Amino acid sequence: MQAISSEKICYVIVKAREFDAKEGAPYENPGGNATDDGDHQILSEQPDDSVYEELLSFFESMSQEEICEMHAMVMLGRGDVDMDNWEDAMQNARDDLDENTPHLLLQNPLISDHLADALNQFGLSCGGD
């Protein structure tokens, strides 16, 4: 890892876990007390989810090389490549890079686990991992 800091990767891990902790779609008819009917939606995925938007904005603020390293880290953590093939993973990430890359990375439901596993392979962690 040269372009992206472990702090940025840890930020993505923490935020992705925040997003992953949310529940599915909210109830259509929550019933009950009208004063707290919306409370169950706090942890529900919404089309304009603030955590997702925050992650997407963070990804879009990164340099192309940082996005490529993030993508390569996901490949490494997922087991698609090993440390001996890191440069190949980076080249694959560069070849795949386009404006949809941040969205595609965020569609990975295990991105936080893959990034944490990749960090471990570099001998790093986010403290709580």
C-alpha positions in Angstrom: 0.0 0.0 0.0 1.5 3.2 -1.1 -1.2 5.6 -2.2 -3.9 5.0 0.5 -3.4 5.3 4.2 -4.5 2.6 6.7 -6.5 5.4 8.4 -8.6 5.8 5.2 -9.2 2.1 4.9 -10.2 1.9 8.6 -12.6 4.8 8.0 -14.3 2.8 5.2 -14.3 -0.3 7.4 -16.0 1.5 10.3 -18.6 3.2 8.0 -19.3 0.1 6.1 -20.0 -1.8 9.3 -22.3 1.0 10.3 -24.2 0.6 7.1 -24.1 -3.3 7.4 -25.6 -3.0 10.9 -28.8 -1.6 9.5 -32.0 -3.6 9.0 -33.8 -4.2 5.8 -36.8 -2.3 4.5 -39.1 -0.6 7.1 -42.5 -1.8 7.9 -45.3 -0.6 5.6 -47.7 -0.3 8.5 -45.8 0.2 11.8 -49.0 0.7 13.9 -48.5 1.4 17.5 -47.9 4.8 18.9 -47.8 7.7 16.4 -45.1 9.5 18.4 -42.6 6.7 17.8 -43.7 5.1 14.6 -40.7 6.4 12.7 -38.1 5.2 15.3 -37.8 1.7 13.7 -36.7 3.3 10.5 -33.5 4.8 12.0 -31.6 1.6 11.3 -33.3 0.8 8.0 -31.6 1.2 4.6 -33.2 4.1 2.8 -32.6 5.1 -0.8 -30.9 8.3 0.4 -29.1 6.6 3.3 -26.7 9.1 4.9 -24.0 6.5 5.7 -24.0 5.2 2.1 -23.9 8.8 0.8 -21.1 9.6 3.1 -19.1 6.5 2.0 -19.8 7.3 -1.7 -18.7 10.9 -1.2 -15.5 9.7 0.6 -14.7 7.3 -2.3 -15.4 10.0 -4.9 -13.0 12.4 -3.1 -10.1 9.8 -3.3 -7.5 9.9 -6.1 -7.7 7.3 -8.8 -4.6 5.5 -7.3 -6.3 5.4 -3.9 -9.4 3.9 -5.4 -7.3 1.3 -7.3 -5.5 0.4 -4.0 -8.9 0.1 -2.3 -10.1 -2.2 -5.0 -6.9 -4.3 -4.9 -7.3 -4.5 -1.1 -10.8 -5.9 -1.5 -9.4 -8.5 -4.0 -6.6 -9.4 -1.5 -9.0 -9.7 1.4 -11.5 -11.7 -0.6 -8.7 -14.2 -1.5 -8.7 -13.5 -5.3 -5.0 -12.7 -5.0 -2.3 -13.1 -2.5 0.5 -10.8 -1.4 2.9 -12.3 -4.0 0.4 -11.1 -6.7 -0.2 -7.6 -5.2 1.1 -5.8 -8.4 -1.2 -7.9 -10.5 -4.1 -7.0 -8.3 -3.1 -3.3 -8.7 -2.9 -3.6 -12.5 -6.3 -5.3 -12.6 -7.8 -2.5 -10.4 -6.3 0.1 -12.8 -7.7 -1.8 -15.8 -11.2 -1.9 -14.2 -11.2 1.7 -13.0 -14.1 3.8 -14.2 -16.7 6.2 -12.8 -18.7 3.2 -11.4 -15.9 1.8 -9.3 -17.0 3.5 -6.0 -20.5 2.2 -6.5 -19.3 -1.3 -7.3 -17.1 -1.4 -4.3 -19.9 -0.3 -2.0 -22.2 -3.0 -3.4 -19.9 -5.6 -1.9 -21.7 -6.6 1.3 -18.5 -7.9 2.8 -16.3 -4.9 2.0 -15.5 -4.2 5.6 -14.4 -7.8 6.2 -12.3 -8.0 3.0 -10.6 -4.7 3.8 -9.9 -5.8 7.4 -8.4 -9.1 6.1 -6.3 -7.3 3.6 -5.0 -4.9 6.3 -4.0 -7.9 8.4 -2.0 -9.3 5.5 -0.1 -6.1 5.5 0.5 -6.5 9.2 -1.9 -3.7 10.0 -5.2 -3.3 11.8 -7.8 -0.8 12.8 -7.2 -1.2 16.5 -10.5 -2.9 17.4 -10.0 -5.7 14.8 
